[in-house]
Amino acid sequence: MSTLRLTAAQATVRWLTRQFVEVDGVEIPFFAGVWAIFGHGNVAGLGEALEGLRDTLPTWRAHNEQGMAHAAVAYAKQMRRRRAMVCTTSIGPGATNMVTAAALAHVNRLPVLFLPADVYASRRPDPVLQQVEDFGDGTVSANDCFRPVSRYFDRIARPEQILSALPRAMAVMTDPADCGPATLAFCQDVQAEAFDYPKAFFDRRLWRIRRPPPDRRELDDLVAGLNGATKPLIVAGGGVLYAGAEGRLARLSQTLGVPVAETQGGKGALAWDHPMNLGSIGVTGSSAANAAAAEADLVIGVGTRLQDFTSGSRALFANPGRRLVQINVAAFDAHKHGADTVVGDADVVLEALEARLNGWRAPHAWRTHVSAAVRVWTVAADAVTAAPAGNAPPSDAQVIGAVQRATGPDSVLVCAAGGLPGELHKLWRTSQPGGYHVEYGFSCMGYEIAGGLGAKMAAPDRDVQVMVGDGSYLMLNSEIATSVMLGRKLTITVLDNRGFGCINRLQRGTGGAPFNNLLADTNHETMPEIDFAAHAASLGARSEKVAGIDELEAALGRARASERTYVIVIETDPAISTEAGGAWWDVAVPEVSSRPQVRAARAAYEAAVKDQRIGD
């Protein structure tokens, strides 16, 4: 057997460059590059190996480990899971800084390969710098934090272990049902150890993303259900986009006359003005979609996890006789909410439905009813996003309207946490797939700017618009500097409502007193005057602060003409959110309180809980 003598790190990097996937008929490397912040645990091993292949597998340096991992996650999302990135750090804080991003990737079913350095496998110099010691288990290290947030976890304690570990990690990241982050905790001494690897291990390999067909009996049941339905509704999730099924969904829904509502992950599966698009669904849903959801006698989820925001905490699908069917490539998700299942690739299943339902069409009365509801919703959305009169601080919705008017149909909108995702889910009008990039599976503050960078790397020819609140901006903003360094221009609109406005509204909505959310309600000695524009400029961006919507729209024009990342800051009203649309969300209210407002909120909560459908 012919062999190559390489260090474990050198062999790992070489193997990564030999893994290919097919995208749009072209075979390309699966790994687009490596994010690396080096320390004593990985600079000598993986650092040396990456430098040796820097022209084949590019390495980028970020400013924060969580930020670079968010960028890697966003890249995979924007690429619809067809390509991924690698993230490596030293042991200790560098590694644990990535755990939050790993959880985000796990929740959103997105592929990232994490290569955090680990302690010495030999244990000769124990305890080493940054080593976390478990007093009762000598095999534990800080990297065990990755176990519950990785779809595959392994610790590389001998150089030959990569022969099995790397293919297993790759199999998970390219599996449509099991897809998610893989973590190989790489003992730092092992990175530098040599082994005689079989040359065949480095042969070029093409990984094909499987498209499993549905079980015939499950498809038969769904066809029978549609034939008997009078008020059918499709709920489009992120799985529609990952399967590339948006074109088929657009044709099928129009041909069959079945309206479609979109989850956060599925938004953009249909153009916003598609005749069967009801808009967003659930807690942050449009009035048209939520009314249809309450009436529907057959709800067909396509590629959705049906989390609580989508289902209105299991109270939204209110028709007593309704049937729920879940089309999903992952059986784990298909069986949720007691649904009847059709396990298979979304595009393959919809293709099969298209063939089986030739000539069937939803009742005219249902189509007419939902179309009228869409017209009413469109008027309401136009009203809340219109430019305000006067000089009062604008609402989030009014800022969204300004950004929308200033951007083209091929723009990518990136956001994550706070009140903005809810407003965007309702109000942002997406014209093309991939134009709406909101991380709301983990709702992770700090994702926005780093996520925008990852989205721009995946779609370099598209205009990337990041919308972020002041709270998220303060949590993680350092990748502004990275975007400037890499020449990846972002337009970032910072909505400064002086605190955590979304949670302040939730606090007050559940009867609580304003406390510890807005800066004015926190325990402090000095009210900070934060100059976000000056801060962004200090990181290398162009920036300005504007007063009002007219100035914002003018600034967005200057941002469009800029050659580098441009940050615009605008003060907004923290108390206003869009009242139109929406659905109940289960947020537990204290059973006992001295505040009459809490007691009143508890009574309303107990009444609402009765509408939840648990177990059916």
MINU-971532 format. One record per residue (C-alpha): residue in three letters; x, y, z. Coordinates in steps of 0.5 Angstrom, whole numbers, padded with zeros to 4 digits, always signed. Layout:
BEGIN
ALAXYZ...
This chain:
BEGIN
MET+0000+0000+0000SER+0003+0007-0002THR+0003+0012+0004LEU+0005+0019+0005ARG+0008+0021+0012LEU+0004+0027+0014THR+0002+0030+0021ALA-0005+0029+0023ALA-0006+0037+0021GLN-0003+0036+0015ALA-0007+0030+0013THR-0013+0033+0015VAL-0012+0040+0011ARG-0010+0036+0005TRP-0017+0031+0006LEU-0021+0037+0006THR-0019+0040+0000ARG-0021+0033-0004GLN-0028+0033-0002PHE-0033+0036-0008VAL-0040+0037-0009GLU-0044+0038-0015VAL-0048+0045-0015ASP-0052+0047-0021GLY-0048+0042-0025VAL-0041+0044-0023GLU-0037+0040-0019ILE-0034+0045-0014PRO-0030+0044-0007PHE-0035+0043-0001PHE-0031+0047+0004ALA-0030+0054+0001GLY-0025+0056+0006VAL-0022+0056+0014TRP-0024+0061+0019ALA-0018+0061+0024ILE-0016+0065+0030PHE-0009+0062+0032GLY-0007+0060+0039HIS-0002+0056+0042GLY-0006+0050+0041ASN-0007+0050+0034VAL-0002+0055+0031ALA+0004+0050+0030GLY+0000+0044+0028LEU-0006+0047+0024GLY-0003+0053+0023GLU+0003+0050+0019ALA-0002+0046+0015LEU-0006+0051+0013GLU-0001+0056+0011GLY+0002+0050+0006LEU-0004+0050+0002ARG-0007+0057+0003ASP-0007+0057-0005THR-0012+0051-0005LEU-0016+0052+0001PRO-0016+0060+0003THR-0016+0062+0011TRP-0019+0068+0014ARG-0017+0071+0020ALA-0023+0074+0024HIS-0023+0078+0030ASN-0028+0074+0035GLU-0029+0067+0035GLN-0036+0067+0035GLY-0037+0072+0030MET-0033+0068+0025ALA-0037+0062+0027HIS-0043+0066+0025ALA-0040+0068+0019ALA-0039+0060+0017VAL-0046+0059+0019ALA-0049+0064+0015TYR-0045+0062+0009ALA-0048+0055+0009LYS-0055+0058+0010GLN-0054+0063+0004MET-0051+0057+0000ARG-0057+0053+0002ARG-0053+0048+0005ARG-0049+0046-0001ARG-0042+0048+0001ALA-0039+0050+0008MET-0033+0053+0012VAL-0029+0050+0017CYS-0027+0054+0024THR-0021+0053+0028THR-0019+0056+0035SER-0014+0054+0040ILE-0016+0051+0047GLY-0020+0055+0052PRO-0024+0061+0051GLY-0023+0061+0043ALA-0026+0054+0043THR-0032+0056+0048ASN-0033+0062+0044MET-0035+0058+0038VAL-0040+0054+0042THR-0046+0059+0042ALA-0045+0059+0034ALA-0045+0051+0034ALA-0052+0051+0038LEU-0054+0056+0032ALA-0052+0052+0027HIS-0055+0045+0030VAL-0062+0049+0031ASN-0062+0051+0024ARG-0059+0045+0021LEU-0053+0048+0018PRO-0047+0045+0016VAL-0040+0047+0019LEU-0034+0044+0021PHE-0031+0046+0028LEU-0024+0044+0029PRO-0022+0047+0036ALA-0016+0045+0039ASP-0016+0040+0045VAL-0011+0038+0051TYR-0005+0034+0050ALA-0007+0027+0049SER-0001+0024+0052ARG-0002+0028+0058ARG+0005+0029+0059PRO+0005+0037+0061ASP-0002+0037+0064PRO-0005+0042+0066VAL-0003+0046+0060LEU-0005+0053+0059GLN-0013+0054+0059GLN-0014+0047+0060VAL-0021+0046+0064GLU-0020+0040+0069ASP-0026+0036+0071PHE-0024+0034+0078GLY-0028+0027+0077ASP-0027+0025+0070GLY-0020+0026+0067THR-0023+0025+0060VAL-0027+0031+0060SER-0024+0038+0057ALA-0028+0044+0055ASN-0029+0042+0048ASP-0034+0037+0051CYS-0039+0043+0051PHE-0040+0042+0044ARG-0043+0035+0045PRO-0050+0037+0045VAL-0049+0042+0040SER-0046+0038+0035ARG-0049+0033+0030TYR-0043+0029+0030PHE-0037+0030+0035ASP-0031+0026+0036ARG-0024+0027+0040ILE-0018+0026+0035ALA-0013+0023+0040ARG-0009+0019+0035PRO-0007+0021+0028GLU-0010+0015+0025GLN-0017+0017+0028ILE-0018+0022+0022LEU-0018+0016+0017SER-0025+0015+0020ALA-0027+0021+0024LEU-0027+0026+0018PRO-0031+0022+0013ARG-0036+0021+0018ALA-0036+0028+0020MET-0037+0030+0012ALA-0043+0024+0012VAL-0047+0028+0017MET-0046+0035+0014THR-0048+0033+0007ASP-0054+0029+0009PRO-0060+0032+0008ALA-0064+0029+0014ASP-0058+0029+0019CYS-0055+0036+0017GLY-0051+0040+0022PRO-0045+0042+0025ALA-0039+0037+0026THR-0034+0038+0031LEU-0027+0034+0032ALA-0024+0036+0038PHE-0016+0036+0036CYS-0011+0035+0041GLN-0006+0040+0040ASP+0000+0035+0041VAL-0003+0030+0036GLN-0004+0035+0031ALA+0004+0035+0030GLU+0005+0028+0030ALA+0006+0024+0024PHE+0003+0018+0021ASP+0004+0014+0014TYR-0003+0015+0011PRO-0005+0011+0005LYS-0005+0015-0001ALA-0012+0013-0003PHE-0015+0017+0003PHE-0013+0023-0001ASP-0017+0021-0007ARG-0022+0026-0010ARG-0029+0025-0007LEU-0035+0027-0010TRP-0041+0027-0005ARG-0048+0028-0008ILE-0054+0030-0004ARG-0059+0025-0003ARG-0066+0026-0005PRO-0070+0021-0002PRO-0077+0019-0005PRO-0083+0019-0001ASP-0087+0012+0001ARG-0092+0011-0004ARG-0097+0009+0002GLU-0096+0016+0005LEU-0096+0020-0001ASP-0103+0016-0003ASP-0106+0019+0004LEU-0104+0026+0003VAL-0107+0025-0004ALA-0113+0023-0001GLY-0113+0028+0004LEU-0113+0034-0001ASN-0118+0031-0005GLY-0123+0031+0001ALA-0120+0038+0003THR-0124+0044+0002LYS-0120+0049+0006PRO-0112+0047+0005LEU-0106+0051+0007ILE-0099+0050+0005VAL-0094+0052+0010ALA-0087+0053+0007GLY-0081+0052+0011GLY-0073+0053+0010GLY-0073+0046+0007VAL-0077+0048+0001LEU-0071+0053+0000TYR-0065+0047+0002ALA-0069+0042-0003GLY-0069+0048-0009ALA-0076+0046-0009GLU-0079+0054-0009GLY-0080+0053-0017ARG-0084+0047-0016LEU-0088+0050-0010ALA-0090+0056-0014ARG-0093+0052-0020LEU-0096+0047-0016SER-0099+0052-0011GLN-0102+0056-0017THR-0104+0050-0021LEU-0108+0047-0015GLY-0110+0054-0012VAL-0107+0052-0005PRO-0105+0058-0001VAL-0098+0058+0002ALA-0096+0061+0008GLU-0088+0062+0010THR-0084+0061+0016GLN-0078+0065+0018GLY-0074+0060+0015GLY-0078+0059+0009LYS-0080+0066+0007GLY-0078+0068+0000ALA-0080+0061-0003LEU-0085+0065-0006ALA-0084+0072-0009TRP-0088+0076-0004ASP-0093+0078-0010HIS-0094+0071-0012PRO-0102+0070-0013MET-0102+0064-0007ASN-0097+0067-0002LEU-0101+0069+0004GLY-0094+0072+0007SER-0092+0070+0014ILE-0095+0065+0019GLY-0095+0065+0026VAL-0094+0070+0032THR-0090+0074+0027GLY-0095+0073+0022SER-0100+0077+0017SER-0107+0077+0018ALA-0108+0074+0012ALA-0104+0067+0013ASN-0106+0067+0020ALA-0114+0067+0019ALA-0113+0062+0014ALA-0109+0058+0019ALA-0115+0058+0024GLU-0120+0056+0018ALA-0116+0051+0014ASP-0118+0044+0015LEU-0112+0041+0012VAL-0105+0044+0014ILE-0099+0041+0010GLY-0092+0043+0012VAL-0087+0043+0007GLY-0080+0043+0010THR-0081+0046+0017ARG-0080+0044+0024LEU-0087+0047+0026GLN-0083+0051+0032ASP-0088+0055+0037PHE-0087+0062+0033THR-0090+0058+0027SER-0096+0054+0030GLY-0098+0060+0035SER-0095+0055+0041ARG-0100+0050+0038ALA-0106+0054+0038LEU-0106+0057+0031PHE-0109+0051+0027ALA-0116+0052+0031ASN-0121+0048+0026PRO-0123+0043+0030GLY-0123+0038+0024ARG-0117+0040+0021ARG-0111+0035+0019LEU-0104+0036+0019VAL-0099+0033+0015GLN-0092+0034+0015ILE-0087+0033+0009ASN-0080+0033+0011VAL-0074+0030+0009ALA-0072+0028+0017ALA-0077+0024+0020PHE-0075+0027+0027ASP-0079+0033+0024ALA-0084+0030+0020HIS-0087+0027+0026LYS-0088+0033+0031HIS-0095+0035+0033GLY-0097+0028+0032ALA-0098+0030+0024ASP-0099+0025+0019THR-0092+0024+0015VAL-0089+0024+0008VAL-0082+0023+0009GLY-0078+0025+0003ASP-0074+0031-0001ALA-0079+0037-0001ASP-0078+0037-0009VAL-0079+0030-0010VAL-0085+0030-0006LEU-0088+0036-0009GLU-0086+0033-0016ALA-0090+0027-0015LEU-0096+0031-0012GLU-0096+0035-0019ALA-0097+0028-0023ARG-0102+0025-0018LEU-0107+0031-0017ASN-0107+0033-0025GLY-0114+0036-0025TRP-0116+0037-0018ARG-0116+0045-0016ALA-0118+0048-0009PRO-0125+0050-0008HIS-0126+0057-0012ALA-0130+0060-0005TRP-0123+0058-0001ARG-0119+0062-0006THR-0123+0068-0007HIS-0123+0068+0001VAL-0116+0068+0002SER-0114+0073-0004ALA-0119+0078-0001ALA-0115+0077+0006VAL-0109+0078+0002ARG-0111+0085-0001VAL-0113+0087+0006TRP-0106+0085+0009THR-0103+0089+0004VAL-0106+0095+0005ALA-0104+0095+0013ALA-0097+0093+0011ASP-0097+0099+0006ALA-0099+0104+0012VAL-0094+0102+0017THR-0088+0102+0013ALA-0090+0109+0010ALA-0086+0115+0012PRO-0088+0118+0018ALA-0090+0125+0018GLY-0087+0130+0023ASN-0080+0129+0027ALA-0082+0124+0032PRO-0077+0118+0032PRO-0080+0113+0027SER-0082+0106+0028ASP-0078+0099+0026ALA-0083+0098+0021GLN-0082+0105+0018VAL-0075+0104+0018ILE-0076+0097+0014GLY-0080+0101+0009ALA-0075+0106+0008VAL-0069+0100+0007GLN-0074+0096+0002ARG-0075+0102-0002ALA-0068+0104-0003THR-0066+0097-0005GLY-0066+0092-0011PRO-0070+0086-0012ASP-0064+0082-0012SER-0062+0085-0005VAL-0060+0080+0001LEU-0063+0082+0008VAL-0060+0080+0014CYS-0062+0080+0021ALA-0063+0076+0027ALA-0066+0078+0034GLY-0070+0083+0038GLY-0076+0086+0035LEU-0074+0087+0028PRO-0075+0079+0026GLY-0082+0080+0027GLU-0083+0086+0024LEU-0079+0084+0018HIS-0082+0077+0017LYS-0089+0081+0017LEU-0087+0087+0013TRP-0081+0085+0008ARG-0082+0084+0001THR-0078+0078-0002SER-0078+0078-0009GLN-0072+0072-0010PRO-0070+0066-0006GLY-0064+0068-0002GLY-0067+0075-0001TYR-0069+0074+0006HIS-0063+0071+0011VAL-0066+0072+0018GLU-0063+0067+0023TYR-0069+0066+0028GLY-0068+0059+0030PHE-0064+0061+0035SER-0065+0068+0035CYS-0058+0070+0037MET-0056+0077+0038GLY-0050+0078+0035TYR-0051+0074+0029GLU-0053+0080+0025ILE-0046+0083+0022ALA-0042+0077+0022GLY-0048+0073+0019GLY-0048+0079+0014LEU-0041+0078+0012GLY-0042+0070+0011ALA-0048+0072+0007LYS-0044+0077+0002MET-0038+0071+0002ALA-0043+0066-0001ALA-0047+0072-0005PRO-0041+0077-0007ASP-0045+0080-0013ARG-0051+0081-0009ASP-0053+0087-0005VAL-0053+0085+0003GLN-0057+0089+0007VAL-0056+0088+0015MET-0061+0091+0020VAL-0059+0091+0027GLY-0061+0094+0034ASP-0057+0097+0038GLY-0057+0092+0043SER-0054+0086+0038TYR-0049+0091+0035LEU-0046+0092+0042MET-0046+0085+0043LEU-0042+0083+0037ASN-0039+0088+0032SER-0032+0087+0031GLU-0033+0083+0024ILE-0035+0090+0021ALA-0027+0091+0021THR-0027+0084+0018SER-0031+0086+0012VAL-0027+0092+0011MET-0021+0088+0011LEU-0024+0083+0006GLY-0027+0088+0002ARG-0034+0085+0003LYS-0038+0091+0003LEU-0044+0091+0007THR-0050+0096+0009ILE-0051+0096+0016THR-0057+0100+0019VAL-0057+0101+0026LEU-0064+0102+0030ASP-0062+0105+0036ASN-0068+0105+0041ARG-0063+0105+0047GLY-0064+0098+0050PHE-0067+0092+0049GLY-0074+0095+0046CYS-0077+0088+0044ILE-0076+0085+0051ASN-0078+0091+0054ARG-0085+0091+0050LEU-0086+0083+0052GLN-0084+0085+0060ARG-0090+0090+0060GLY-0094+0086+0056THR-0094+0080+0061GLY-0095+0085+0067GLY-0088+0087+0069ALA-0086+0093+0071PRO-0080+0096+0066PHE-0074+0094+0069ASN-0067+0092+0066ASN-0068+0093+0059LEU-0068+0100+0056LEU-0062+0104+0059ALA-0067+0108+0062ASP-0069+0103+0067THR-0063+0100+0069ASN-0059+0100+0075HIS-0053+0105+0073GLU-0050+0111+0075THR-0049+0115+0068MET-0053+0114+0062PRO-0049+0113+0056GLU-0048+0117+0050ILE-0046+0112+0045ASP-0044+0114+0038PHE-0045+0108+0034ALA-0043+0112+0028ALA-0036+0114+0031HIS-0035+0107+0033ALA-0036+0104+0026ALA-0032+0109+0023SER-0026+0107+0028LEU-0027+0100+0025GLY-0026+0102+0018ALA-0033+0103+0016ARG-0036+0109+0013SER-0041+0111+0017GLU-0046+0117+0019LYS-0052+0118+0024VAL-0059+0121+0021ALA-0065+0124+0024GLY-0071+0121+0021ILE-0074+0117+0015ASP-0072+0122+0009GLU-0065+0123+0012LEU-0064+0115+0012GLU-0067+0114+0005ALA-0061+0119+0003ALA-0056+0116+0007LEU-0058+0109+0004GLY-0057+0112-0003ARG-0050+0114-0001ALA-0048+0107+0002ARG-0050+0104-0005ALA-0045+0108-0008SER-0040+0107-0003GLU-0034+0102-0004ARG-0034+0099+0003THR-0038+0097+0009TYR-0043+0103+0011VAL-0046+0104+0017ILE-0052+0108+0018VAL-0055+0110+0025ILE-0062+0112+0027GLU-0066+0113+0033THR-0072+0109+0033ASP-0078+0109+0038PRO-0078+0103+0043ALA-0085+0102+0044ILE-0088+0101+0037SER-0089+0095+0034THR-0094+0093+0028GLU-0101+0091+0031ALA-0104+0088+0025GLY-0103+0081+0024GLY-0099+0076+0030ALA-0102+0071+0034TRP-0101+0068+0041TRP-0095+0066+0044ASP-0094+0062+0050VAL-0090+0066+0055ALA-0091+0064+0062VAL-0094+0069+0067PRO-0093+0068+0074GLU-0098+0065+0078VAL-0097+0070+0084SER-0095+0077+0084SER-0097+0083+0088ARG-0098+0087+0081PRO-0105+0087+0079GLN-0102+0088+0072VAL-0099+0081+0073ARG-0105+0078+0076ALA-0109+0081+0070ALA-0104+0078+0065ARG-0104+0071+0068ALA-0112+0071+0068ALA-0111+0072+0060TYR-0105+0067+0060GLU-0110+0062+0063ALA-0115+0063+0058ALA-0111+0063+0052VAL-0107+0056+0054LYS-0114+0053+0054ASP-0114+0054+0046GLN-0107+0050+0045ARG-0108+0043+0042ILE-0103+0038+0045GLY-0102+0031+0043ASP-0106+0032+0037
